[in-house]
Amino acid sequence: MALQELGIDPRVAAVLEASGIQDLYPPQKEAWAVIKDRKNALVAIPTASGKSLVAYLAILHRWLATGKKSLYIVPLRALASEKHEELQQFRSLGLTVGIATGDLDERDPRLGRFDVIVCTSEKADALLRHRNAGSWIDDIGCIVADEAHLLNDPGRGPTLEVILTRFRAILPQAQIVALSATIQNAKQVAKWLDAALVTSEWRPTKLHTGTYFGDNLEFLGQGPRRLPAGGDPVASLCEETIQAGGQCLVFVSTRKSAETAAQRLAGPVRALLSPEHLEKLREACAVLEDEEASATGRKLRKFAEAGVAFHTAGLDSKQRRFLEQSFRSGLIKVLCATPTLAAGVNTPARRVIIRDLTRFEMGEGSRPLPVMEIKQMMGRAGRPRFDPYGEAVLLVKTLEQKEQVEESYLRGEVEPVASKLAAEGALRTHVLATIAGGYADSEETLHRFFAKTFWATEVSDWIVRDRVEDVLAFLVENDFVAPRGKALAATAFGKRASDLYIDPLSALRLREALESGKEPTPFALLEAVSGCPNLYPLYLRKEDAWVQQRFWEHHEEMLVEADGRDLEDALSYAKTAFLLEDWMAELSLDTIEERYGIGPGDLRMRLDNGAWMLHAFGELARALQPSWQKPIQDLGLRLEHGIKAELLPLIALRGIGRVRARTLHAAGFRTPVLLRDAPASRLAGLPGFGPRLAADLLNQVGGDPDQQAPDAAATPPQKGKGQATIQSFGDPA
């Protein structure tokens, strides 16, 4: 059926047809019948069956009919970038699309210029906290909640639940379109959202699910098929798929396992690729070159050049983005990943291989993966318009396990989605935000708000009321909220803590530090933020005896009283502070990886969170300890760039990171002004530079890119302390 015959605006239909979409899939048609009447909808259909297009149709339909804005909420920054890029195809209609994933301590009025704003759930929550009268938020007519089954996620679920509850309260006329994989209790979730339920098992590509036991590959409803005996079963499955023109996703339980699997597969996969393909891989992998290489980065590039890669949270965003793009384009043939990839960006493959069916959990040992997680991974099999079918294969070791896997994972239903809002940390954060944001001004209005959450559909009213009252008592006792008769209002401290988007426990810790009466050292400031719940302190390992020794050298500096605290917690906070301190001391990434057992992505996450907490620390210091504000701000800048204080003037230059800044400093160029009269040839000859960067630097500082050195011997690199530092700093290129 032609798109226009379905009632889709001819202008939208033309854009879709130009991209190769001539008709809608059956579940998309069912969903369109609901959303075109501006009804709320929960679209719970399998992966790769076109949920995103349903959301785009809802957005465009509302915008073309009313001019109303839309908010597209996703769980991850990478997904936000993906959706932002996909929505650009409708620019020819005049649709403007913005993206918001950054600073959580701002109103961001510039977003009001856009017709669609793509954001993470945390950013949407922050925008609601900063909302004021007449805000552009009031002009939203459609709210898309992607990956709505993540209501079940302890980390992201409570925020998604609260913002959907809040939007329904303040924008009752706005249409909510929730997108999800199959949910067992979808009717319950749809009822909570007052939404029509669209559910289906239909997929555009047939999905075959089965097991690999011994040398036998057996899909449900088919007889077993024997693969070549011996060798690595994962390699056998991958080789067969690549030879048939497909790609593979291999899911394992840990990051180390993902790297090991990629290493084992690199040789067999490389042997299957043509010289032309390998050359394209080498050219593409050039983008992985960085100013400062790391052991993880070098390993990743080595494997990627063979057509294999590992995808884990230990990689930085640039590395993950390269892998996702290279895999989608068909350059990389096998991606070894942890299960988090299955809930992330769009990376389907011909065959999904799930090697590990259990995961180690602290205090509980090895536990089977949830059915929903396995289904998410299996759902990545089969690329619409590329693969004629998809295959999901689970590796089993015994006949008994094979039967259990078929019953639980292949034929079984996913677990019901359950609210995680009752968790102590989530509840205290969102109770404070509800009061500080002006969404509740009394105990009664507070209870009315939480009575409309998904949590309240699962438990009795008195449980919700009791838990909220307990949290409220904590907030009052610690000066976040001040009762005034029957009214409730956030104190200045409570309001600022909520606007800064930090856990009230983090705010308490920072306040205790500010009121300690001690003179703050850099370590003391870093240790104070490292103990905040928002920062996710590092675990101690068996080989971390050095942490305790270094801890006792600095423990008297600490601003927050350690008495009564578990020593292991105190050491964990200190280790995290040492990581931040070593980064600012310009230790190489190789040294940091080896010392702390982390990858670039782990480091970046803690640097970002550390910068966020230092910002919050500085903002609280503005009111409580003004003399601390400048030292905290300086520390934040150094943390952002990973430098000693002497490099701050140089880091502002475009193209200069911490390694090149140290190189310039060691060569005598300690400020941008000193670069102005430098010969281009001198700069180009520095390690990690070159003619192009030298010319760009001289243009930035107002120098002459054509100026040559009168005598190379007359301008030797300066030696001394700076030069010694660069020698111990690692590879400057």
C-alpha positions as CSV (number, residue, x, y, z in Angstrom):
1,M,0.0,0.0,0.0
2,A,1.4,3.4,-0.9
3,L,2.4,5.6,2.0
4,Q,-0.1,8.4,1.0
5,E,-2.9,5.9,1.0
6,L,-2.2,5.3,4.7
7,G,-2.8,9.0,5.4
8,I,0.8,10.0,5.7
9,D,1.5,13.6,4.6
10,P,2.6,13.6,0.9
11,R,5.7,15.7,1.8
12,V,6.8,13.1,4.4
13,A,5.9,10.2,2.0
14,A,8.2,11.8,-0.6
15,V,11.2,11.9,1.8
16,L,10.6,8.3,2.9
17,E,10.2,7.0,-0.7
18,A,13.5,8.8,-1.7
19,S,15.2,6.8,1.0
20,G,13.8,3.5,-0.3
21,I,10.7,3.1,2.0
22,Q,7.7,2.4,-0.2
23,D,5.4,0.9,2.5
24,L,5.2,0.3,6.2
25,Y,5.7,-3.0,8.0
26,P,2.5,-4.5,9.5
27,P,3.3,-3.4,13.1
28,Q,4.2,0.1,11.9
29,K,0.8,0.3,10.2
30,E,-0.9,-0.7,13.4
31,A,1.1,1.9,15.3
32,W,0.4,4.6,12.7
33,A,-3.3,4.0,13.0
34,V,-3.0,4.9,16.7
35,I,-0.6,7.8,16.6
36,K,-2.2,9.7,13.7
37,D,-5.2,10.3,16.0
38,R,-2.7,11.8,18.5
39,K,-3.3,9.0,21.1
40,N,-0.6,7.8,23.4
41,A,1.0,4.6,22.3
42,L,3.3,1.9,23.7
43,V,4.9,0.2,20.7
44,A,6.4,-3.0,22.0
45,I,7.8,-4.9,19.0
46,P,11.0,-6.8,18.2
47,T,14.3,-5.2,17.4
48,A,14.7,-4.2,13.8
49,S,11.0,-4.0,13.1
50,G,10.9,-0.3,12.6
51,K,10.1,1.4,16.0
52,S,12.1,4.5,15.2
53,L,10.1,5.2,12.0
54,V,6.9,5.1,14.1
55,A,8.4,7.8,16.3
56,Y,9.5,9.9,13.4
57,L,6.0,9.7,11.9
58,A,4.4,10.8,15.2
59,I,6.8,13.8,15.5
60,L,6.2,14.9,11.9
61,H,2.5,14.4,12.1
62,R,2.2,16.6,15.2
63,W,4.6,19.2,13.9
64,L,3.0,19.6,10.4
65,A,-0.5,19.8,11.9
66,T,0.1,22.0,14.9
67,G,3.7,23.4,14.8
68,K,4.3,21.8,18.2
69,K,7.8,20.7,19.3
70,S,8.8,17.2,20.1
71,L,11.2,15.7,22.7
72,Y,13.0,12.4,21.7
73,I,14.3,10.8,24.9
74,V,17.0,8.1,24.7
75,P,19.0,6.3,27.4
76,L,22.5,6.9,25.9
77,R,24.5,9.7,24.3
78,A,25.5,7.5,21.4
79,L,21.8,6.8,20.7
80,A,21.1,10.5,20.9
81,S,23.7,11.1,18.2
82,E,22.3,8.3,16.1
83,K,18.7,9.6,16.3
84,H,19.8,13.2,15.7
85,E,21.6,12.1,12.5
86,E,18.6,10.1,11.3
87,L,16.1,12.9,11.8
88,Q,18.2,15.1,9.6
89,Q,16.7,13.4,6.5
90,F,13.6,15.5,7.2
91,R,15.4,18.9,7.0
92,S,14.0,19.4,3.5
93,L,10.6,19.8,5.1
94,G,11.9,22.6,7.2
95,L,12.2,20.5,10.4
96,T,15.0,21.7,12.7
97,V,16.6,19.1,15.0
98,G,18.7,19.9,18.1
99,I,20.6,17.6,20.5
100,A,21.1,18.0,24.2
101,T,23.2,15.6,26.2
102,G,25.7,17.9,28.1
103,D,25.6,20.3,31.0
104,L,22.9,19.3,33.5
105,D,23.2,22.6,35.4
106,E,21.6,25.0,32.8
107,R,18.3,26.0,31.4
108,D,19.5,25.7,27.8
109,P,17.1,28.3,26.2
110,R,18.8,27.8,22.8
111,L,17.0,24.5,22.5
112,G,13.8,26.5,22.0
113,R,14.9,27.2,18.4
114,F,14.4,23.6,17.4
115,D,11.4,21.7,16.4
116,V,12.8,18.4,17.7
117,I,15.1,18.1,20.6
118,V,16.9,14.7,21.1
119,C,18.2,14.2,24.6
120,T,19.1,11.7,27.2
121,S,16.7,11.0,30.1
122,E,19.1,12.7,32.5
123,K,19.1,15.8,30.4
124,A,15.3,15.8,30.1
125,D,15.2,15.6,33.9
126,A,17.6,18.5,34.3
127,L,15.6,20.6,31.8
128,L,12.5,20.0,33.8
129,R,14.3,21.0,37.0
130,H,15.3,24.3,35.4
131,R,12.0,24.9,33.8
132,N,10.3,28.3,34.4
133,A,7.1,30.0,33.4
134,G,6.9,30.5,29.6
135,S,9.6,27.9,28.9
136,W,9.9,26.3,25.5
137,I,9.1,23.1,27.2
138,D,5.5,24.2,27.4
139,D,5.3,24.1,23.6
140,I,6.1,20.4,23.4
141,G,3.3,18.4,21.7
142,C,4.9,14.9,21.4
143,I,7.3,13.0,23.7
144,V,9.1,9.9,22.5
145,A,10.5,7.6,25.1
146,D,12.9,5.2,23.4
147,E,13.9,1.9,25.0
148,A,11.0,2.2,27.5
149,H,11.6,-1.3,29.0
150,L,14.6,0.4,30.7
151,L,12.1,1.4,33.4
152,N,13.4,-1.9,34.7
153,D,17.0,-0.7,34.9
154,P,18.2,0.3,38.4
155,G,20.4,3.1,37.0
156,R,18.3,4.7,34.3
157,G,14.8,3.5,35.1
158,P,13.8,5.8,38.0
159,T,14.7,8.9,36.0
160,L,12.7,7.8,32.9
161,E,9.8,6.9,35.2
162,V,9.8,10.3,36.9
163,I,10.1,12.4,33.8
164,L,7.3,10.6,32.1
165,T,5.1,11.1,35.2
166,R,6.1,14.8,35.3
167,F,5.4,15.4,31.6
168,R,2.0,13.8,31.9
169,A,1.3,16.2,34.8
170,I,2.4,19.4,33.2
171,L,1.6,18.7,29.6
172,P,-1.6,16.6,29.7
173,Q,-2.3,17.3,26.0
174,A,1.1,16.1,24.8
175,Q,1.2,12.8,23.0
176,I,3.5,10.1,24.5
177,V,5.0,7.5,22.2
178,A,6.9,4.8,24.1
179,L,9.1,2.4,22.2
180,S,10.3,-0.9,23.5
181,A,11.3,-4.4,22.8
182,T,8.7,-7.0,23.8
183,I,7.5,-6.5,27.4
184,Q,5.9,-9.3,29.3
185,N,3.6,-6.9,31.3
186,A,3.1,-4.5,28.4
187,K,-0.6,-4.0,29.3
188,Q,0.4,-2.8,32.8
189,V,2.9,-0.3,31.4
190,A,0.4,0.9,28.7
191,K,-2.3,1.4,31.3
192,W,0.0,3.5,33.4
193,L,0.8,5.7,30.4
194,D,-2.9,5.8,29.3
195,A,-1.6,4.4,26.0
196,A,-2.9,2.1,23.3
197,L,-0.7,-1.0,23.2
198,V,0.8,-2.1,19.8
199,T,2.5,-5.4,20.2
200,S,3.7,-7.9,17.6
201,E,6.2,-10.7,17.0
202,W,6.6,-9.8,13.4
203,R,10.1,-9.1,12.0
204,P,11.2,-7.9,8.6
205,T,13.9,-10.6,8.6
206,K,13.2,-14.2,9.8
207,L,15.0,-14.9,13.1
208,H,16.3,-18.4,13.6
209,T,17.3,-19.1,17.2
210,G,19.2,-22.2,18.3
211,T,22.2,-23.7,20.2
212,Y,25.7,-24.9,19.4
213,F,26.6,-28.1,21.3
214,G,29.6,-30.1,20.5
215,D,30.0,-29.6,16.8
216,N,26.3,-29.4,16.2
217,L,24.4,-26.3,15.2
218,E,20.6,-26.7,15.8
219,F,17.9,-24.1,15.3
220,L,14.4,-24.6,16.8
221,G,12.2,-26.5,14.3
222,Q,15.2,-27.7,12.3
223,G,17.5,-30.7,12.5
224,P,21.1,-30.4,13.8
225,R,23.8,-29.5,11.3
226,R,27.4,-30.5,11.9
227,L,30.1,-27.9,11.5
228,P,33.8,-28.9,10.9
229,A,35.1,-30.7,14.1
230,G,37.6,-29.3,16.5
231,G,38.9,-25.8,17.0
232,D,37.2,-22.8,18.6
233,P,33.4,-23.0,18.2
234,V,33.1,-19.2,18.1
235,A,35.7,-19.1,15.3
236,S,33.8,-21.9,13.4
237,L,30.5,-20.1,13.6
238,C,32.1,-16.8,12.5
239,E,34.0,-18.3,9.6
240,E,30.9,-19.9,8.2
241,T,29.0,-16.6,8.4
242,I,31.7,-14.5,6.8
243,Q,32.1,-17.0,4.0
244,A,28.4,-16.6,3.3
245,G,28.7,-12.8,3.1
246,G,27.5,-12.0,6.6
247,Q,28.9,-10.4,9.8
248,C,28.9,-11.6,13.4
249,L,28.3,-10.2,16.9
250,V,29.9,-12.2,19.6
251,F,28.6,-11.5,23.2
252,V,30.7,-12.4,26.2
253,S,30.4,-11.6,29.9
254,T,33.4,-9.4,30.6
255,R,35.6,-6.8,28.9
256,K,38.7,-9.0,29.3
257,S,36.8,-11.9,27.6
258,A,35.8,-9.5,24.7
259,E,39.4,-8.6,24.1
260,T,40.6,-12.2,24.4
261,A,37.9,-13.3,21.9
262,A,38.9,-10.6,19.4
263,Q,42.5,-11.7,19.7
264,R,41.7,-15.3,19.0
265,L,39.5,-14.4,16.0
266,A,41.8,-11.9,14.4
267,G,43.9,-14.5,12.6
268,P,41.1,-16.7,11.2
269,V,39.1,-13.7,10.1
270,R,42.0,-11.9,8.5
271,A,42.6,-15.1,6.4
272,L,39.1,-14.8,4.9
273,L,39.5,-11.2,3.7
274,S,40.8,-10.1,0.4
275,P,43.9,-7.9,0.1
276,E,41.6,-5.0,-1.1
277,H,39.4,-5.3,2.0
278,L,42.5,-5.4,4.3
279,E,43.8,-2.3,2.6
280,K,40.5,-0.5,3.2
281,L,40.6,-1.5,6.9
282,R,44.2,-0.1,7.2
283,E,43.1,3.2,5.7
284,A,39.9,3.4,7.9
285,C,41.8,2.6,11.0
286,A,44.1,5.7,10.5
287,V,41.3,7.7,12.3
288,L,42.2,5.8,15.5
289,E,45.6,7.6,15.6
290,D,45.6,9.9,18.6
291,E,47.8,12.5,20.1
292,E,48.3,10.2,23.0
293,A,48.1,6.5,22.3
294,S,47.2,3.9,24.9
295,A,47.7,0.1,25.2
296,T,44.0,-0.4,24.7
297,G,44.0,1.8,21.6
298,R,46.9,0.1,20.0
299,K,45.4,-3.3,20.6
300,L,42.1,-2.2,19.2
301,R,43.7,-0.9,16.0
302,K,45.7,-4.1,15.6
303,F,42.6,-6.3,15.7
304,A,40.5,-3.9,13.7
305,E,43.0,-4.0,10.8
306,A,42.3,-7.7,10.7
307,G,38.5,-7.2,10.5
308,V,37.7,-7.9,14.2
309,A,37.2,-5.6,17.2
310,F,36.1,-5.6,20.8
311,H,33.4,-3.1,21.9
312,T,33.3,-2.4,25.7
313,A,32.8,0.4,28.1
314,G,36.6,0.6,28.4
315,L,36.8,2.3,25.0
316,D,36.4,6.0,24.6
317,S,33.5,7.6,22.6
318,K,35.7,8.1,19.5
319,Q,36.8,4.5,19.4
320,R,33.3,3.2,19.9
321,R,31.9,5.5,17.2
322,F,34.5,4.3,14.7
323,L,33.7,0.6,15.5
324,E,30.0,1.1,15.1
325,Q,30.3,2.9,11.8
326,S,32.9,0.4,10.4
327,F,30.7,-2.5,11.5
328,R,27.5,-1.0,9.9
329,S,29.4,-0.3,6.7
330,G,30.6,-4.0,6.5
331,L,34.3,-3.2,7.0
332,I,34.7,-4.9,10.3
333,K,33.3,-8.4,10.1
334,V,33.2,-9.5,13.8
335,L,32.5,-7.4,16.9
336,C,33.1,-9.0,20.3
337,A,31.1,-7.2,23.0
338,T,29.6,-7.2,26.4
339,P,25.8,-7.3,26.7
340,T,25.5,-3.5,27.1
341,L,26.0,-3.1,23.3
342,A,22.7,-5.0,22.8
343,A,20.8,-2.2,24.6
344,G,22.7,0.5,22.8
345,V,23.2,1.7,19.3
346,N,22.0,0.1,16.1
347,T,24.5,-2.7,15.2
348,P,22.7,-5.6,13.7
349,A,24.5,-8.6,12.2
350,R,23.7,-11.8,10.2
351,R,24.6,-14.0,13.1
352,V,24.6,-13.3,16.8
353,I,26.7,-15.7,19.0
354,I,26.1,-15.6,22.7
355,R,29.0,-17.4,24.3
356,D,28.4,-16.6,28.0
357,L,25.0,-17.1,29.6
358,T,26.0,-16.1,33.1
359,R,27.5,-13.1,34.8
360,F,29.4,-12.7,38.0
361,E,27.7,-10.4,40.5
362,M,29.4,-9.2,43.7
363,G,28.2,-11.2,46.7
364,E,26.1,-13.5,44.6
365,G,28.6,-15.3,42.4
366,S,27.8,-16.4,38.9
367,R,24.2,-15.9,37.9
368,P,22.2,-16.6,34.7
369,L,21.5,-13.6,32.5
370,P,17.9,-12.3,32.5
371,V,15.8,-13.5,29.6
372,M,15.2,-9.9,28.5
373,E,19.0,-9.4,28.2
374,I,19.4,-12.5,26.1
375,K,16.4,-11.6,23.9
376,Q,17.9,-8.1,23.4
377,M,21.1,-9.7,22.2
378,M,19.3,-12.2,19.9
379,G,17.2,-9.4,18.5
380,R,20.4,-7.9,16.9
381,A,20.5,-10.8,14.4
382,G,19.3,-9.9,10.9
383,R,19.9,-6.6,9.1
384,P,16.7,-5.4,7.3
385,R,17.4,-4.7,3.6
386,F,20.8,-6.4,4.0
387,D,20.3,-9.9,5.4
388,P,17.7,-12.4,4.1
389,Y,17.5,-13.8,7.7
390,G,19.1,-13.6,11.1
391,E,20.6,-16.3,13.3
392,A,21.1,-16.2,17.1
393,V,23.2,-19.0,18.5
394,L,23.7,-19.8,22.2
395,L,26.7,-21.9,23.1
396,V,26.0,-24.7,25.6
397,K,28.3,-27.3,27.1
398,T,26.0,-30.1,28.1
399,L,22.8,-31.8,26.9
400,E,21.0,-30.8,30.1
401,Q,22.1,-27.1,29.6
402,K,20.9,-27.3,26.0
403,E,17.4,-28.3,27.1
404,Q,17.3,-25.6,29.8
405,V,18.5,-22.9,27.4
406,E,15.9,-23.8,24.8
407,E,13.1,-23.8,27.5
408,S,14.2,-20.5,29.2
409,Y,15.8,-18.4,26.6
410,L,14.5,-19.6,23.2
411,R,10.9,-20.5,24.1
412,G,10.5,-18.6,27.4
413,E,9.0,-15.2,28.0
414,V,10.9,-12.1,29.2
415,E,10.6,-11.0,32.8
416,P,8.1,-8.3,33.6
417,V,9.3,-4.7,33.8
418,A,9.4,-3.5,37.4
419,S,9.9,0.0,38.8
420,K,13.2,0.7,40.5
421,L,12.1,4.1,41.9
422,A,11.8,2.7,45.4
423,A,15.6,2.4,45.7
424,E,16.8,4.8,48.4
425,G,19.2,6.8,46.2
426,A,16.7,7.3,43.4
427,L,13.9,8.2,45.7
428,R,15.7,10.9,47.8
429,T,17.0,12.5,44.5
430,H,13.6,12.6,42.9
431,V,11.6,13.7,46.0
432,L,14.0,16.6,46.4
433,A,13.7,17.5,42.7
434,T,9.9,17.4,42.8
435,I,9.9,19.9,45.7
436,A,12.8,22.1,44.5
437,G,11.3,22.2,41.0
438,G,8.0,23.5,42.3
439,Y,6.1,20.4,41.2
440,A,4.9,19.8,44.8
441,D,4.4,22.4,47.5
442,S,3.0,20.3,50.3
443,E,3.1,16.7,51.6
444,E,-0.3,16.1,50.0
445,T,0.8,17.3,46.5
446,L,4.0,15.3,46.9
447,H,2.0,12.2,47.6
448,R,-0.3,12.9,44.7
449,F,2.6,13.1,42.4
450,F,4.2,9.8,43.5
451,A,0.8,8.1,43.4
452,K,0.9,8.6,39.6
453,T,4.3,6.8,39.1
454,F,4.6,3.3,37.7
455,W,5.9,2.3,41.1
456,A,2.5,3.1,42.5
457,T,0.8,0.6,40.2
458,E,2.9,-2.2,41.7
459,V,2.5,-1.6,45.5
460,S,-0.2,-0.4,47.9
461,D,-0.7,3.3,48.5
462,W,0.5,3.2,52.1
463,I,3.9,1.7,51.0
464,V,4.4,4.6,48.6
465,R,3.3,7.1,51.2
466,D,5.5,5.7,54.0
467,R,8.6,5.5,51.8
468,V,8.1,9.1,50.6
469,E,7.6,10.3,54.1
470,D,10.8,8.6,55.3
471,V,12.8,10.3,52.5
472,L,11.1,13.7,53.2
473,A,12.1,13.4,56.9
474,F,15.8,12.9,55.8
475,L,15.6,15.9,53.5
476,V,14.1,18.1,56.3
477,E,16.6,16.9,58.9
478,N,19.6,17.7,56.6
479,D,18.3,21.2,55.6
480,F,17.3,20.4,52.0
481,V,13.6,21.1,52.6
482,A,12.0,23.4,55.1
483,P,8.4,22.8,56.2
484,R,6.3,25.9,56.7
485,G,3.1,24.8,58.3
486,K,1.5,22.4,55.8
487,A,3.6,23.9,53.0
488,L,7.0,22.5,51.8
489,A,9.8,24.4,50.1
490,A,13.4,23.7,49.2
491,T,16.0,25.6,51.1
492,A,18.6,27.5,49.1
493,F,21.0,24.6,49.7
494,G,18.3,22.0,48.6
495,K,17.4,24.0,45.5
496,R,21.0,24.4,44.5
497,A,21.8,20.7,45.1
498,S,18.8,19.7,42.9
499,D,19.7,22.2,40.1
500,L,23.3,20.8,40.1
501,Y,21.8,17.4,39.5
502,I,23.6,15.6,42.3
503,D,22.5,13.1,44.8
504,P,21.6,14.7,48.2
505,L,24.3,12.5,49.8
506,S,26.9,14.0,47.5
507,A,25.7,17.5,48.5
508,L,26.0,16.5,52.2
509,R,29.5,15.2,51.7
510,L,30.6,18.4,49.9
511,R,29.0,20.6,52.5
512,E,30.8,18.7,55.3
513,A,34.1,19.3,53.4
514,L,33.4,23.0,53.0
515,E,32.6,23.3,56.8
516,S,35.7,21.3,57.9
517,G,37.7,24.3,58.8
518,K,40.8,22.9,57.1
519,E,42.9,24.4,54.3
520,P,42.2,22.4,51.2
521,T,45.0,20.7,49.3
522,P,44.4,19.4,45.7
523,F,44.3,15.8,47.0
524,A,41.8,16.8,49.7
525,L,39.4,18.4,47.2
526,L,39.7,15.4,44.9
527,E,39.1,12.9,47.7
528,A,36.0,14.9,48.8
529,V,34.4,14.5,45.4
530,S,35.7,10.9,44.9
531,G,33.6,9.8,47.9
532,C,30.4,11.1,46.3
533,P,27.8,8.6,45.0
534,N,27.7,10.3,41.7
535,L,31.4,9.5,40.9
536,Y,31.4,5.7,41.1
537,P,34.6,5.1,43.0
538,L,37.2,2.5,41.8
539,Y,37.2,-0.9,43.4
540,L,40.3,-2.2,45.2
541,R,42.3,-5.1,43.6
542,K,44.6,-7.6,45.2
543,E,47.6,-5.8,43.6
544,D,46.6,-2.4,45.1
545,A,48.7,-2.5,48.2
546,W,50.3,0.8,47.0
547,V,46.9,2.5,47.6
548,Q,47.0,2.0,51.3
549,Q,50.6,3.2,51.6
550,R,49.8,6.4,49.6
551,F,46.5,6.8,51.6
552,W,48.3,7.0,54.9
553,E,50.7,9.6,53.5
554,H,47.7,11.9,52.7
555,H,44.9,10.9,55.2
556,E,45.4,13.9,57.5
557,E,44.6,16.2,54.5
558,M,41.1,14.7,54.1
559,L,38.2,17.2,54.6
560,V,35.5,14.6,55.4
561,E,35.8,12.8,58.7
562,A,36.7,9.1,58.1
563,D,35.9,7.8,61.6
564,G,33.4,5.0,61.5
565,R,33.8,4.6,57.8
566,D,34.7,1.2,56.4
567,L,38.5,1.3,55.6
568,E,37.9,-0.3,52.3
569,D,35.5,2.5,51.3
570,A,38.0,5.1,52.4
571,L,40.7,3.4,50.3
572,S,38.4,3.2,47.3
573,Y,37.7,6.9,47.5
574,A,41.4,7.6,47.9
575,K,42.3,5.4,44.9
576,T,39.8,7.3,42.8
577,A,41.4,10.6,43.9
578,F,44.8,9.2,43.1
579,L,43.6,8.4,39.6
580,L,42.5,12.0,39.0
581,E,45.7,13.3,40.6
582,D,47.9,11.1,38.4
583,W,45.9,12.2,35.3
584,M,46.6,15.9,36.2
585,A,50.3,15.0,36.9
586,E,50.5,14.1,33.2
587,L,51.1,10.4,33.6
588,S,50.8,8.6,30.3
589,L,47.7,6.6,29.4
590,D,49.8,3.4,29.4
591,T,50.9,4.0,33.0
592,I,47.4,4.9,34.1
593,E,45.9,1.8,32.4
594,E,48.5,-0.5,34.0
595,R,48.4,1.1,37.5
596,Y,44.6,1.3,37.8
597,G,43.5,-1.6,35.5
598,I,41.1,0.6,33.5
599,G,40.6,1.5,29.9
600,P,40.2,4.9,28.2
601,G,36.4,4.8,28.5
602,D,36.6,4.1,32.3
603,L,39.0,7.0,32.7
604,R,36.9,9.3,30.6
605,M,33.7,8.5,32.6
606,R,35.4,9.3,35.9
607,L,37.1,12.5,34.5
608,D,33.7,13.7,33.2
609,N,32.0,12.8,36.5
610,G,34.9,14.3,38.5
611,A,34.6,17.6,36.5
612,W,30.9,17.6,37.1
613,M,31.3,17.1,40.9
614,L,34.1,19.8,41.0
615,H,31.7,22.2,39.3
616,A,29.0,21.3,41.9
617,F,31.7,21.7,44.7
618,G,32.6,25.1,43.4
619,E,29.0,26.2,43.2
620,L,28.3,25.2,46.8
621,A,31.6,26.9,47.8
622,R,30.2,30.1,46.3
623,A,27.7,30.4,49.1
624,L,29.5,28.5,51.9
625,Q,33.2,29.1,51.4
626,P,33.9,31.7,48.7
627,S,37.7,31.5,49.1
628,W,37.7,27.9,47.9
629,Q,35.9,28.6,44.6
630,K,39.0,29.6,42.6
631,P,41.2,26.6,43.7
632,I,38.3,24.3,42.9
633,Q,37.8,25.9,39.5
634,D,41.5,25.7,38.6
635,L,41.4,22.0,39.6
636,G,38.5,21.5,37.3
637,L,40.3,23.0,34.4
638,R,43.4,20.8,35.0
639,L,41.2,17.8,35.4
640,E,39.4,18.5,32.1
641,H,42.7,18.6,30.2
642,G,44.9,16.3,32.3
643,I,47.7,18.8,32.9
644,K,49.8,20.5,35.4
645,A,48.9,24.2,36.1
646,E,51.8,25.5,33.9
647,L,50.2,24.2,30.7
648,L,46.8,25.9,31.1
649,P,47.7,28.8,28.7
650,L,48.7,26.4,25.9
651,I,45.8,24.0,26.2
652,A,43.4,26.7,24.9
653,L,45.0,26.4,21.4
654,R,43.1,24.4,18.8
655,G,44.8,21.0,18.0
656,I,46.8,21.0,21.2
657,G,46.1,18.3,23.8
658,R,48.1,17.6,26.9
659,V,50.9,15.8,25.1
660,R,51.5,18.5,22.5
661,A,51.2,21.2,25.1
662,R,54.0,19.5,27.1
663,T,56.1,19.3,24.0
664,L,55.6,23.0,23.3
665,H,56.4,23.9,26.9
666,A,59.6,21.7,26.9
667,A,60.7,23.5,23.7
668,G,60.5,26.8,25.4
669,F,57.0,27.9,24.1
670,R,55.4,28.4,27.5
671,T,52.6,30.7,26.3
672,P,50.8,31.4,23.1
673,V,52.5,34.8,22.8
674,L,55.9,33.1,22.6
675,L,54.7,31.1,19.6
676,R,54.0,34.2,17.5
677,D,57.6,34.7,16.3
678,A,58.4,31.0,15.9
679,P,59.5,29.8,12.5
680,A,57.0,27.3,11.0
681,S,59.9,24.8,10.3
682,R,60.8,24.8,14.0
683,L,57.3,24.0,15.1
684,A,56.8,21.5,12.3
685,G,59.9,19.6,13.5
686,L,58.6,19.1,17.0
687,P,57.5,15.5,17.9
688,G,53.8,15.0,17.0
689,F,53.4,18.2,15.0
690,G,54.1,18.6,11.3
691,P,53.7,21.5,8.7
692,R,49.9,21.6,8.8
693,L,49.6,21.9,12.5
694,A,52.5,24.3,12.7
695,A,50.8,26.6,10.2
696,D,47.4,26.4,12.0
697,L,49.1,27.3,15.3
698,L,50.8,30.3,13.8
699,N,47.5,31.5,12.3
700,Q,45.8,31.2,15.7
701,V,48.4,33.3,17.5
702,G,48.8,35.9,14.7
703,G,52.2,34.6,13.6
704,D,53.6,34.2,10.1
705,P,53.3,30.6,8.7
706,D,55.8,31.4,6.0
707,Q,58.6,32.6,8.3
708,Q,61.7,30.4,8.3
709,A,64.4,30.0,10.9
710,P,67.5,32.0,10.0
711,D,69.7,29.2,11.4
712,A,68.4,25.9,12.8
713,A,71.3,25.8,15.2
714,A,70.4,29.1,16.6
715,T,67.1,27.9,18.0
716,P,67.8,24.6,19.8
717,P,65.1,23.1,21.9
718,Q,65.4,24.2,25.5
719,K,66.3,21.5,28.0
720,G,65.6,21.2,31.7
721,K,62.7,20.2,33.8
722,G,60.1,20.3,31.0
723,Q,62.3,18.1,28.8
724,A,62.7,15.5,31.5
725,T,58.9,15.5,32.0
726,I,58.2,14.7,28.3
727,Q,60.7,11.9,28.3
728,S,58.8,10.2,31.1
729,F,55.4,11.0,29.7
730,G,55.2,8.4,27.0
731,D,54.7,8.6,23.3
732,P,54.1,12.3,22.4
733,A,52.6,11.5,19.1
